[in-house]
């Protein structure tokens, strides 16, 4: 019984902390521009600590790809 209760508590708590530590792919960030803007904002507000993190690097890559797609579309491509 004690192990069951401990397992339930651990599963409940693990659901609270998983999303912040998740590394988002470039494609995920391109599909969710609200999340992309949030991550870019956080990264630009603290570049010394966050610039080299995977999420910041992926967000910058996604932002660059989206800008290129928009530019290509604007030029008729």
Secondary structure, 3 states (H helix, E strand, C coil): CHHHHHHHHHHHHHHHHHHHHCCCCHHHHHHCHHHHHHHHHHHHHCHHHHCCCHHHHHHHHHHHHHHHHHHHHHCCC
